[in-house]
Amino acid sequence: MDIREEMDRIYREVPLDTIPWNLSEPPRLLVGAIESGRITPCRTVDLGCGAGNYSVWLAGQGFDVTGIDISAEAIQHARDLAIREDEPCEFVVADLLGDVSAYHNSFDLALDWEVLHHVFPEDRPRFVENVWQLLRRDGLYFSLCFSLEDPAFGGEGSYRTTPLGTILYFSSQEELRALFAPKFEIIELATVEVPGKTVPHRVNTAWLRRR
Ligand SMILES: C[S@@+](CC[C@H](N)C(=O)[O-])C[C@H]1O[C@@H](n2cnc3c(N)ncnc32)[C@H](O)[C@@H]1O
C-alpha cells in the first residue's frame, strides 16, 4: 500500500480523536513562535496539513494559509473544519514529492509538522527541493520530525513501525544538517520533547531560511 492509500484509509476509518498525531490544540512550539515574534502573519504553506488543525488555527491568528496533503480524505476533514470555524484557508490535495510548480515562489513560511519522517532518505532531497521551490527567497521553513534519540516509540533504529502500521524514518541531527544545508541557512537545529496523544516524542526541530 502506498502512502496515499495508507493515509486515506487512516483518515477514513480511524476517528479523528483517536488518530495519534491529530491534536486540536495548537502546539506550544508554534504558539511560542508567534508570541516571540519569530513568525508573523504571512503567506504560509502547511505541508502535510492532515485534518487542518494547525492551518485553521494559524488562519485565526491572521496567517494566509494553504494546506497541502497527499490524502483527499484528510483534506476533506480540513475543509470541513475551516467551514465550522469560519476561517478561510485554501486546501490542496497534492504529493509533496511531486510537481508543485503551480505554487513556486508563493510562500513566506513553510510549516512541516511531522511530515518529513514519512519521507525516506532517498526521497528527502526532492522534498527539500520542493519546499525550497514553494518558498520565496529568505522565506522561513520550520521542520519537526521524529528523532533517532526517541527511546522507544515504534521500536528502535532509523525505520520504525508505529501502532497504526505506518513505517517512519527517525533522523539524527547530523542527517538533517546535511539534508538542509545545500538549500537553506540553518538558523537553529535542536532535539526536544513534544507531547503526543499517547506518549511524548523526542523530535528534531529546525528553523531554516531559504537561500
Ligand atoms: C503525522 S501526519 C501530521 C499531520 C499534521 N501536520 C498534524 O500535525 O496534524 C503526516 C501527514 O503528512 C501527509 N503526507 C505524508 N507524505 C506526504 C506527501 N508526500 N505529500 C503530501 N502529504 C504527505 C499525510 O497524509 C499526513 O496527513
Ligand as a Chemical Component Dictionary entry (heavy atoms), coordinates in Angstrom:
data_LIG
# 
_chem_comp.id                   LIG 
_chem_comp.type                 NON-POLYMER 
_chem_comp.pdbx_formal_charge   0 
_chem_comp.three_letter_code    LIG 
# 
loop_
_chem_comp_atom.comp_id 
_chem_comp_atom.atom_id 
_chem_comp_atom.alt_atom_id 
_chem_comp_atom.type_symbol 
_chem_comp_atom.charge 
_chem_comp_atom.model_Cartn_x 
_chem_comp_atom.model_Cartn_y 
_chem_comp_atom.model_Cartn_z 
_chem_comp_atom.pdbx_ordinal 
LIG C1  C1  C 0  1.791  12.655 11.049 1  
LIG S1  S1  S 1  0.652  13.399 9.963  2  
LIG C2  C2  C 0  0.734  15.100 10.517 3  
LIG C3  C3  C 0  -0.468 15.911 10.038 4  
LIG C4  C4  C 0  -0.470 17.352 10.535 5  
LIG N1  N1  N 0  0.743  18.056 10.165 6  
LIG C5  C5  C 0  -0.667 17.354 12.033 7  
LIG O1  O1  O 0  0.317  17.559 12.751 8  
LIG O2  O2  O -1 -1.811 17.124 12.463 9  
LIG C6  C6  C 0  1.554  13.461 8.426  10 
LIG C7  C7  C 0  0.731  13.997 7.272  11 
LIG O3  O3  O 0  1.570  14.142 6.123  12 
LIG C8  C8  C 0  0.866  13.700 4.986  13 
LIG N2  N2  N 0  1.867  13.280 3.996  14 
LIG C9  C9  C 0  2.772  12.283 4.104  15 
LIG N3  N3  N 0  3.522  12.204 2.994  16 
LIG C10 C10 C 0  3.092  13.200 2.169  17 
LIG C11 C11 C 0  3.470  13.619 0.856  18 
LIG N4  N4  N 0  4.434  13.006 0.167  19 
LIG N5  N5  N 0  2.813  14.664 0.309  20 
LIG C12 C12 C 0  1.811  15.298 0.995  21 
LIG N6  N6  N 0  1.411  14.923 2.229  22 
LIG C13 C13 C 0  2.036  13.893 2.809  23 
LIG C14 C14 C 0  -0.022 12.590 5.485  24 
LIG O4  O4  O 0  -1.126 12.336 4.659  25 
LIG C15 C15 C 0  -0.419 13.092 6.869  26 
LIG O5  O5  O 0  -1.618 13.833 6.852  27 
# 
loop_
_chem_comp_bond.comp_id 
_chem_comp_bond.atom_id_1 
_chem_comp_bond.atom_id_2 
_chem_comp_bond.value_order 
_chem_comp_bond.pdbx_ordinal 
LIG C1  S1  SING 1  
LIG S1  C2  SING 2  
LIG S1  C6  SING 3  
LIG C2  C3  SING 4  
LIG C3  C4  SING 5  
LIG C4  N1  SING 6  
LIG C4  C5  SING 7  
LIG C5  O1  DOUB 8  
LIG C5  O2  SING 9  
LIG C6  C7  SING 10 
LIG C7  O3  SING 11 
LIG C7  C15 SING 12 
LIG O3  C8  SING 13 
LIG C8  N2  SING 14 
LIG C8  C14 SING 15 
LIG N2  C9  SING 16 
LIG N2  C13 SING 17 
LIG C9  N3  DOUB 18 
LIG N3  C10 SING 19 
LIG C10 C11 SING 20 
LIG C10 C13 DOUB 21 
LIG C11 N4  SING 22 
LIG C11 N5  DOUB 23 
LIG N5  C12 SING 24 
LIG C12 N6  DOUB 25 
LIG N6  C13 SING 26 
LIG C14 O4  SING 27 
LIG C14 C15 SING 28 
LIG C15 O5  SING 29 
# 
